[in-house]
Amino acid sequence: MTPEALTDATAAYAGTPQHDLTGLVVPLLRGVLYREDDATRWAALLPLQARVRDYLAVLALELVVDEVEGYAFVRAQPQADDGGPGPPRLVRRQPLSFAVSLLLALLRKKLAEFDASGGDTRLILTRSAVVELVRVFLPTGSNESRLIDQIDTQLGKVIDLGFVRRLKTQADGASARAAQEPAYEVRRILKAFVDAQWLADFDERLAAYQAQLTAPTTGASEDE
C-alpha cells in the first residue's frame, strides 16, 4: 500500500484533533477485523494502533494485530500475578464442548500442514474432508448420517466463534451436483488461539482425545 493511500485511509477515521476512534474500536469489540474483508478499516488501524491500544486499556482490554496474516482482535488483559481480584471482563469467555475442541484441534493441525506445503494461503475444506478428519477418532461403525449431522452442528459453532467461514457455492449447469457439498475456509486467526507450543504436544493430546471418544459412554450426548 502506498503512503498516500495509507494517509487517505487514516484521515477517514482521524478527521478531528481528538481522532475519533469509534469507527475502529466498535468493530473490534464486535469481532475480528480481517484485512481481506475490510481493507479501508484495516489500513486505518495500522498507523493508529498505539491510540487504539490506549483507548482499549481503559476497558482492561488489549489489541492483538497480526500484520502478516492480516487480522486484528481484542482480548482481555492478563490477570495480575498478585492474586488480587482483576477488573471485570468485557470480553466473555466461552467454554467449548469436547467435540468442538477436538474439531478446532484437527483444523489447526491441518492448517499447520497446509502452511508447511507452501501452497495457497487459503485453506478450504469440503464438508466430506472435515468428516474424514474427525472419523478416525470415532468408534468403527459410527452412523454416517448421524456423524454428518453432528459435524454440521460443530462446524456451526466454530463458524460462530469466527475460526471458520462458510463459502458460497454455485449450482449452475454441469457443476450443480458437485456444488451441493458445502465448503469452508479455515480462518488464519485460529493460529493465534491454538499456538505452536500447543501443537508441540498435539500427538499426546490426540491420543487422549481418541481414548475419550472410544471409551464407553454413560448416556451423555456425543456432540456435547
For each residue, the residues with C-beta under 8 A, 3 or more apart:
1: 5 6 43
2: 5 6
3: 6 7
4: 7 8
5: 1 2 8 9 43
6: 1 2 3 9 10 43 46 47
7: 3 4 10 11
8: 4 5 11 12
9: 5 6 12 13 40 43 44
10: 6 7 13 14 43 44 47 48
11: 7 8 14 15
12: 8 9 15 23 40 44
13: 9 10 19 20 21 23 24 41 44 48
14: 10 11 19 20 44 48
15: 11 12 20
16: 19 20
17:
18:
19: 13 14 16 48 51
20: 13 14 15 16 23
21: 13 24 25 48 51 52 55
22: 25 26
23: 12 13 20 26 27 41 44
24: 13 21 27 28 41 44 45 48 52
25: 21 22 28 29 52 55 56
26: 22 23 29 30
27: 23 24 30 31 33 38 41
28: 24 25 31 33 52 56 63 72 73 74
29: 25 26 74 90
30: 26 27
31: 27 28 73 162
32: 71 72 73 162 187 189
33: 27 28 37 38 41 42 45 71 72 73
34: 37 38 42 70 71 187 189
35: 38 39 42 70 71
36: 39 70
37: 33 34
38: 27 33 34 35 41 42
39: 35 36 42 43
40: 9 12 43 44
41: 13 23 24 27 33 38 44 45
42: 33 34 35 38 39 45 46 70 72
43: 1 5 6 9 10 39 40 46
44: 9 10 12 13 14 23 24 40 41 47 48
45: 24 33 41 42 48 49 52 65 72
46: 6 42 43 49 65 67
47: 6 10 44
48: 10 13 14 19 21 24 44 45 51 52
49: 45 46 52 53 63 65
50: 53 54
51: 19 21 48 54 55
52: 21 24 25 28 45 48 49 55 56 63
53: 49 50 56 57 62 63
54: 50 51 57 58
55: 21 25 51 52 58
56: 25 28 52 53 59 61 62 63 74
57: 53 54 60 61 62 77
58: 54 55
59: 56 90
60: 57 76 77 86 87 88 89 90
61: 56 57 74 75 76 77 90 91
62: 53 56 57 74 75 76 77
63: 28 49 52 53 56 72 73 74
64: 72 73 74 75 192
65: 45 46 49 71 72
66: 69 70 71 72 188 189 192
67: 46 70
68:
69: 66 188 189 191
70: 34 35 36 42 66 67 188
71: 32 33 34 35 65 66 187 188 189 192
72: 28 32 33 42 45 63 64 65 66
73: 28 31 32 33 63 64 189 192
74: 28 29 56 61 62 63 64 91
75: 61 62 64 91
76: 60 61 62 89 90 91
77: 57 60 61 62 87
78:
79: 86
80: 83 84 86
81:
82:
83: 80
84: 80
85:
86: 60 79 80
87: 60 77
88: 60
89: 60 76 92 93
90: 29 59 60 61 76
91: 61 74 75 76
92: 89
93: 89
94: 161
95:
96: 100 101 104 157
97: 100 101 157 223 224
98: 101 102 209 212 224
99: 102 103 150 154 222 223 224
100: 96 97 103 104 154 157 158
101: 96 97 98 104 105
102: 98 99 105 106 134 137 209 213
103: 99 100 106 107 130 133 134 151 154 155 158
104: 96 100 101 107 108 158 163 190 193 194
105: 101 102 108 109 194 202 205 206 209
106: 102 103 109 110 133 134 137
107: 103 104 110 111 125 130 133 158 163 164 186 190
108: 104 105 111 112 190 191 194 198 199
109: 105 106 112 113 199 202
110: 106 107 113 114 123 125 133 186
111: 107 108 114 115 123 186 188 190 191
112: 108 109 115 116 199
113: 109 110 116 117
114: 110 111 117 119 123
115: 111 112 118
116: 112 113
117: 113 114
118: 115
119: 114
120: 123
121: 188
122: 185
123: 110 111 114 120 185 186
124: 167 183 184 185 186
125: 107 110 129 130 133 183 184 186
126: 129 130 181 182 183 184
127: 130 131 148 151 152 155 181 182 183 184
128: 131 132 181
129: 125 126 132 133
130: 103 107 125 126 127 133 134 151 155 184
131: 127 128 134 135 147 148 151
132: 128 129 135 136
133: 103 106 107 110 125 129 130 136
134: 102 103 106 130 131 137 138 147 151
135: 131 132 138 142 147
136: 132 133
137: 102 106 134 206 209 210 213
138: 134 135 142 147 213 214
139: 142 213 214
140:
141:
142: 135 138 139 146 147
143: 146 147
144: 147 148
145: 148 149
146: 142 143 149 150
147: 131 134 135 138 142 143 144 150 151
148: 127 131 144 145 151 152
149: 145 146 152 153
150: 99 146 147 153 154 222 223
151: 103 127 130 131 134 147 148 154 155
152: 127 148 149 155 156
153: 149 150 156 157 223
154: 99 100 103 150 151 157 158 223
155: 103 127 130 151 152 158 159 164 166 184
156: 152 153 159 160
157: 96 97 100 153 154 160 161
158: 100 103 104 107 154 155 161 163 164
159: 155 156 162 163 164 165 166 184
160: 156 157
161: 94 157 158
162: 31 32 159 187 189
163: 104 107 158 159 186 187 189 190 193
164: 107 155 158 159 184 185 186 187
165: 159 184 185 187
166: 155 159 182 183 184
167: 124 182 183 184 185
168:
169: 179 180 181 182 183
170: 175 179
171: 175 176 179 180
172: 175 176 179
173: 176
174: 177
175: 170 171 172 178 179
176: 171 172 173 179 180
177: 174 180
178: 175 181
179: 169 170 171 172 175 176
180: 169 171 176 177
181: 126 127 128 169 178
182: 126 127 166 167 169
183: 124 125 126 127 166 167 169
184: 124 125 126 127 130 155 159 164 165 166 167
185: 122 123 124 164 165 167
186: 107 110 111 123 124 125 163 164 190
187: 32 34 71 162 163 164 165 190
188: 66 69 70 71 111 121 191
189: 32 34 66 69 71 73 162 163 192 193
190: 104 107 108 111 163 186 187 193 194
191: 69 108 111 188 194 195
192: 64 66 71 73 189 195
193: 104 163 189 190
194: 104 105 108 190 191 198 199
195: 191 192 198 199
196: 199 200
197: 200 201
198: 108 194 195 201 202 205
199: 108 109 112 194 195 196 202
200: 196 197
201: 197 198 204 205
202: 105 109 198 199 205 206
203: 206 207
204: 201 207 208
205: 105 198 201 202 208 209
206: 105 137 202 203 209 210
207: 203 204 210 211
208: 204 205 211 212
209: 98 102 105 137 205 206 212 213
210: 137 206 207 213 214
211: 207 208 214 215
212: 98 208 209 215
213: 102 137 138 139 209 210
214: 138 139 210 211
215: 211 212
216:
217: 220 222
218:
219:
220: 217 224
221: 224
222: 99 150 217
223: 97 99 150 153 154
224: 97 98 99 220 221
